[in-house]
């Protein structure tokens, strides 16, 4: 039987710093884009693209954060995941990542750069294995953690999810 523990061991996953969940990098392009060719929001050169496997468990969640690049999530297996996206125009949306695509689940979802994002297992879920692809490629310097108080002021209609996705208890 598939379990989070077996997947973590099989893929050699480690806790994802600052965000939560478990990950293993599966791809980092050899070629890079020069800093001069990138928008000013980047602090230096970046790889063309990166990809990871990402696992959520009952004890973890993806803390609300934003990145400097677009990020596309790919749902592989396990239980549905609730994703919150908070856009720069102060609107938000909730997406369910999962396999029940005929009932509204999505197996792929893109988070535009600069959008606050976080996700967690849906109620009674045990684990979810996903992947993410980022272009230009991810660097930890591109990660910004959300501050609960500021997000609650900007997006009051998403209060419950903001509180759940900014709480301190992680792994």
Protein Blocks (a to p, Z undefined) as FASTA:
>chain_A
ZZfklmmmmnopacdehkgpcdddfbdcfbdcdfklpcfkbgbdcdfbdcddddddfkbc
cdddddfbdcddddfbdcddddddddfkopacdddddfklmnopafbdcddehiacdddd
dehiabdcddddddddddfklpccddfklmmmmmmmlmmmmmmmmcfbgZZ
